[in-house]
C-alpha cells in the first residue's frame, strides 16, 4: 500500500539514524534522495551504511535547491513532488531522505504537506539531528 516516509538520516554519521529508519528503508520500494551534482548525495551514503539493501532499490535523485526566493524553488519543488506522487499512484512506498532534522527541513515538510493533501498516507521517521549530540556535551 502506497505511503511516503520522510526519513531523517542524522548528520554525517550513520549511527544517528534510528532503528525504525533502518527498518523502513529496508522495506520501502523507492528511495528519493537529495542529489549532489547529478550524483547520490550524502543522505543516501549515510543510509547505505545501515540499510544494506538500498543498492538494489529504485532510487530517484532529487534536486533540492538551497536558494533565496520562492520563485527559484517552486519549479524543482513541484517536479520533485510530482515524481513522488507518480510512484505513490503506482502503489509504491517511498522514503524521502533528509539530512539532520526532517522537521526543520522545509522541502521535506512542503512535500509531505502536498502529498497529504492528495490523500496519500505519510509518516515522519526521525533521525538524531546534529544539534542533539552537541547539547549532550
N, C-alpha and C positions, 0 to 999 in steps of 0.2 A: 504494500500500500504506500502510495507516494507521501513523502514528508521531507521537509527541509530542516536540516540541523545546522545551527551556527556553532561551530566548534572552536573554542579558544585553545590555542596550542602553546600558551605560555609565551615566553620571550627568550629565544635563542638557546633554550635548554629543554630537551625532550622530557626531563624529569618534572617539569612544571605542567605537564598535561595530566588530566585526571584519568583515573581508571575507566570511568564511564566514557570519556572521549576516545580512549583507545578501543574500547569495545564497539562503540558506534562506528568508528572508522573502519573496523573490520567488517561490519555488517552492511554498510551503505553500498549502493550501486555506482554512484558517481561522486567524484571529488572535484569541487570547484575551489580553485586556489588563486591567490594573487600571483601575477607573473612579474618577472624581472627581466626586462629586455627580451621578451619572447622566449623566456626560459622559465622553468619552475622557480618560484621564489622561495624564500627561507621557510615560510609556513609549512609547505609540503615536505621540505627536507627534514624539518623537526618532526613532523608527524610520521614520516617513514621510519624513523629510528624506533618508534614504539609499535606502530601498526605495520607489520612486515608484509601484509598482502596488498598494500597500496599500489605497488608497481603493476599489479595485474588489473587494476580498476580503470574505468574510463576517467580521464582527467580533463577538466575544462580549465584552461588558463584564462584568468580574468584580469582585465586591465583596471586597476583601482587607482584612478587619478588622485594625486595629492596636490591640489592647487587651490588657489583662492578664486572665489566667484562661482556661483551656481551654474552659469551658462557653460562653463568649461567642463563641469562634472556631469551635467544632465544626460548627454548622449551616451557616453560609456556606461553610466549607471543604468539607463533604460535598456541598453543592449545586454548588459550582464543579467539584469532581472529577467528579461525575455528568454535568454538562454536557459536559465534555471527553470522558468515556468514550462518551457518546452520539455525538459526532462521530467518534470512532475506530471505533466499531461500524459506522458508515456508510462506513467505508473512507476517511476523510478524514485528511489530515495537518494537525496543529495546532501552532502556535507559541504558547507561553505566554511573554509578555514579562515581564521582571523588570528593575527599576532596579538599578543598582550591580552587585553580585556575586551571581549566582543561587545560588551555593554557600552563601552565608550567609543567603539569604532563605528563612526556614523554610517559608513557604507553598508556594513552588515545590518545595522538597525533599520536603515531605509529599505533594504532588500526584504528583510523579514516582514516589515510592515506591509509592503506591497504584495508579498506572497500571501499573507494572512487575509488581505482584502479580497483576494480571488477565491478564498475558501479552502486553500490547502493548509494542512497542518504544519506547524513549525515548533521547534524546540531549541532552546539555548543550552549548550553544554559547556560550562565554564572551565577555563584553564586557570592557572595561577598567574596573574599579571605581574609585570616587573616590579611595581611599587610594593607589592605584598612582602616578598622576601627582604626588601630593603627596610621595611618597617620592623622586621624581627631583629634587626641588628642592634 
